[in-house]
Amino acid sequence: MSKAIKSFTVVAFVTIFALAFAFFAGANSVQVYDAPTMYWCAWMALVINWLAFIPSAAAQSDKFYDSFGAITYLSVTALACYAAVTTMGSLDTRGIVVAAMVAIWCIRLGTFLFIRIQAKGGSDSRFEKIKKNPPRFLAAWTLQALWVILTASAALAIITNETREPIGIFFWVGAAIWVIGMAFETIADAQKSAFKSKDENDGDFINVGLWRWSRHPNYFGEITLWTGIFVIAIPVLSGMSWLVVISPIFVYLLLTRISGINLQEEQAKERWGDDPEYQEYRRKTPVLFPKPPAAQG
């Protein structure tokens, strides 16, 4: 099987999986044209990324890949809100808060990633070879759509759910977890940007602020905030809609097993593996879950 056929097979499989997941996980979503709203959200995610792929492939550029990830989150959230309002007349408090949470997160992260990639000259090393191969590049854009649907599934289930429950303990606990996660991710990103902006830190690894508590506090924050949204969703889940438990699980696996920590740790070992200070930092600092410096052995 040629590499192109493999890439198109991935695109087909991911498309079918994303649509099937959204259809079943959205079992309790309000219906639009005899299908759950979450199903149409999946279609929107796919189409946005396929359309963005066309000029990106022509220019062999990944400059706007992360930006369109944020645009996709905002778009599917907006579609979910629109469907809920037109079908049920309004959004409930749970839906409004969660929609705002997703919007705040993706605008903050999307802006941060856009600024970062501009500082790198508009290119991401992850796509150096992929963007020159249209079938593989299309697969990457299709996978981004799947990332959005799986990650945002709990939020979409809340916004579009036909069942509305009063605000209770799950809402407040989940909201607190989200705030903690959002704070960790935002502060960690800001601290790393400030660290890298200083000439005296050029070529050094970061070990200040939250980065003394964890080697990847930003990833801890991301996993935590999506866990918070899932906790908020619990009272309105039933039957097949429990499939949205994949949201925090997927984010955890993605960041710890696929494209996050594994890649970062390998790059760090290549750059500082022989540095005694880095070896000490690795020995004392947890890879993900934070631990106060005073409690580190």
Phi, psi and omega in degrees: 000129181290161180297325180295316180296321177300317181295317179293329175295319177299316180300314181296314181296314181297320179298311180298318181295315181299315181291319179294316179300312182297323180296313183282319179294335179268024183305327181261008179285155173299145184271138175230120184051047175063026176217151180298146179304323181298329177297316179290330175297322178295318177300317180299316179301315181295312183296317179302315183287326176294320179293320179293330179298323188302301179292329180294319178291321180298323181268357185050050184231139174251018187305324186249015182301305182294324179297320179287338171298313178295318179299322180295316177302312181297320184292313182291327177293319178296319178297319178298316179296317180298315180297319180294318182291315182289332182272316185250359175094336181191170171263144174276175183301318181301314181294319180297313182296315181293320177300319178294321179300314180296317181297315180298314181298310188285329176292317179296310182290319179299318178294317179299314182292323179295315179297320181295317182288330175295321179295335179270008180090016177079025181218146179243127184301335180299332187254011185306315180268324185298318186292346178269358180238097186309315180298317178293323180293321176298320178299320180296318179292323179293322177295328177295321177298317178298318178305315181296313184295314180293315183293317184273001188302318180295320178295316180295324178297321179295310186295320187261001186293136178286340179267129179240124182247150178295156178295131181215202187299322181297323179297311185290321177294314180297320179296320178295318178297318179299315180300316179299313180296316180297319179296315179300312183295315183294312181295317180298316179297318180295319180295320180292319178297317179295320180297314183289338182285347181268128183301325183292345179262004182302122179086357180265158174271150182275132179216037180238164178061224180294342180285353169275339181272329183206148177283345179218063183293332178294320178291322175302317179298317181296314179299318183294316184292324177287331173296320178300317179295321177298318179300320177299327184285337190311314183297338183256006181268142175197153178058225184294340181294345176294350176300338182290356172300343179295339183306296180291329179294316179298315180298317179299311182295320180299315186277340181254339186239341189244286190244003185255265187300317181305311181293317181297318181293321178296316179296320180294319179296322179295324185274320188232012185303331181264001181277118180303323180294321178291321177299321178292320178299315178297322182293322186268332190259127180300149183289327184224295186288123187297147176217126181305140181308323182295336183264358182278139182277000000 
